[in-house]
Amino acid sequence: MNPTLEYSVLLFYKFVKIPDARQFAQDHLAYCNDLGIKGRILIADEGINGTLSGSFEQTEQYMRDLRQNPLFSDIVFKVDDSDRHTFKKMFVRYKKELVTFRVDEELDPNVISGERLAPKQFYEQLQRDDVIVLDGRTGYEYDIGHFRNSIRPDVDSFREFPQWIQENMNEFKDKPILTYCTGGIRCEKLSGYLLKEGFQEVYQLDGGIVSYGKDADVQGKLFDGKCYVFDERIIVPINHTDEDIVVGKCSHCGNPSERFINCANNDCDLQHISCEECDAAHNGHCSERCMPN
């Protein structure tokens, strides 16, 4: 551990049936507040999905305590070092779904999901000529960084994927499909949905982009740009080789940029990519219509 980085950021999930999940969420919030960590954790009947920050000691304690629960004894944590908290508050909420997909059929990843590929296996598959690489995130996440030659989904939320797949992916049902997302959880549902829709050969990147960037052998190769994350860091590096490039473009001038800001118009608050020059020229606004008259 870098001695100047005294905090850790945890990313984790597990699909497992939680008895009385609503009560578990209430109890877990009280526990997190007592521990002093900050972040966002979703609890559903189907499992847990969370990201949080805290001191090294706090996050180590959290991981130990959660694994003491037999439901989560084998849960996998992705850990980043940080110089600060990456959240302002602690939220633990009960939800109907860990990731909002809203399809009629049940998609239990413990029953149906794509074949999991370790980072090295995924890297090898990426270099095949016959694979279709599908980004399992939203368009704005893709725009700041993505795997080379992957398909950009024209969606603003995960729940839009079923319709988008039906309208755009049918021609690829006989092709190998590689899916990926930030930490892996969205692909658990996405890959299962693809299989239910008749896609024959479906894979998912185990642990997502975050794990791919941490792999000592792969070192993030073939991932261009940065990875969008849902905390105050906003983006994190993935490609740790000399192939690392900037793919984000300023929404105003189109020049390369990896700088995300929120629109200065509070009624809009749109998070968008803006270079420093355009930020100054537009006073932090995302468009002309958001600027004061």
Secondary structure as the mmCIF struct_conf table of DSSP 4:
data_model
#
loop_
_struct_conf.conf_type_id
_struct_conf.id
_struct_conf.beg_label_comp_id
_struct_conf.beg_label_asym_id
_struct_conf.beg_label_seq_id
_struct_conf.end_label_comp_id
_struct_conf.end_label_asym_id
_struct_conf.end_label_seq_id
TURN_TY1_P TURN_TY1_P1 PRO A 3 THR A 4
STRN STRN1 TYR A 7 PHE A 15
TURN_TY1_P TURN_TY1_P2 PRO A 19 ASP A 20
HELX_RH_AL_P HELX_RH_AL_P1 ALA A 21 LEU A 35
TURN_TY1_P TURN_TY1_P3 GLY A 36 GLY A 36
STRN STRN2 LYS A 38 ALA A 44
TURN_TY1_P TURN_TY1_P4 ASP A 45 GLU A 46
STRN STRN3 GLY A 47 SER A 55
HELX_RH_AL_P HELX_RH_AL_P2 PHE A 56 GLN A 68
BEND BEND1 ASN A 69 ASN A 69
HELX_RH_3T_P HELX_RH_3T_P1 PRO A 70 PHE A 72
TURN_TY1_P TURN_TY1_P5 SER A 73 ASP A 74
STRN STRN4 VAL A 76 SER A 82
BEND BEND2 ASP A 83 ARG A 84
BEND BEND3 THR A 86 THR A 86
BEND BEND4 LYS A 88 LYS A 89
STRN STRN5 MET A 90 TYR A 94
BEND BEND5 LYS A 96 LYS A 96
BEND BEND6 LEU A 98 VAL A 99
BEND BEND7 ASP A 104 GLU A 105
TURN_TY1_P TURN_TY1_P6 PRO A 109 VAL A 111
BEND BEND8 ILE A 112 ILE A 112
HELX_LH_PP_P HELX_LH_PP_P1 GLY A 114 GLY A 114
STRN STRN6 GLU A 115 LEU A 117
HELX_RH_AL_P HELX_RH_AL_P3 PRO A 119 LEU A 126
TURN_TY1_P TURN_TY1_P7 GLN A 127 GLN A 127
BEND BEND9 ASP A 129 ASP A 130
STRN STRN7 ILE A 132 ASP A 135
BEND BEND10 ARG A 137 ARG A 137
HELX_RH_AL_P HELX_RH_AL_P4 GLY A 139 ILE A 144
STRN STRN8 GLY A 145 PHE A 147
TURN_TY1_P TURN_TY1_P8 ARG A 148 ASN A 149
STRN STRN9 ILE A 151 ILE A 151
BEND BEND11 ASP A 156 SER A 157
HELX_RH_3T_P HELX_RH_3T_P2 PHE A 158 GLU A 160
HELX_RH_AL_P HELX_RH_AL_P5 PHE A 161 ASN A 168
BEND BEND12 MET A 169 MET A 169
HELX_RH_3T_P HELX_RH_3T_P3 ASN A 170 PHE A 172
TURN_TY1_P TURN_TY1_P9 LYS A 173 ASP A 174
BEND BEND13 LYS A 175 LYS A 175
STRN STRN10 PRO A 176 TYR A 180
BEND BEND14 THR A 182 GLY A 184
HELX_RH_AL_P HELX_RH_AL_P6 ILE A 185 LYS A 196
TURN_TY1_P TURN_TY1_P10 GLU A 197 GLY A 198
BEND BEND15 GLN A 200 GLN A 200
STRN STRN11 GLU A 201 LEU A 205
TURN_TY1_P TURN_TY1_P11 ASP A 206 GLY A 207
HELX_RH_AL_P HELX_RH_AL_P7 GLY A 208 LYS A 214
TURN_TY1_P TURN_TY1_P12 ALA A 216 LEU A 222
STRN STRN12 PHE A 223 TYR A 228
BEND BEND16 PHE A 230 ASP A 231
TURN_TY1_P TURN_TY1_P13 GLU A 232 ARG A 233
STRN STRN13 ILE A 235 PRO A 237
BEND BEND17 THR A 241 THR A 241
TURN_TY1_P TURN_TY1_P14 ASP A 242 GLU A 243
STRN STRN14 LYS A 249 LYS A 249
TURN_TY1_P TURN_TY1_P15 SER A 251 CYS A 253
STRN STRN15 PRO A 256 PRO A 256
STRN STRN16 PHE A 260 ASN A 262
BEND BEND18 ALA A 264 ASN A 265
TURN_TY1_P TURN_TY1_P16 ASN A 266 CYS A 268
STRN STRN17 GLN A 271 ILE A 273
HELX_RH_AL_P HELX_RH_AL_P8 GLU A 276 ALA A 281
TURN_TY1_P TURN_TY1_P17 HIS A 282 GLY A 284
BEND BEND19 CYS A 286 SER A 287
HELX_RH_3T_P HELX_RH_3T_P4 GLU A 288 CYS A 290
BEND BEND20 MET A 291 MET A 291
#
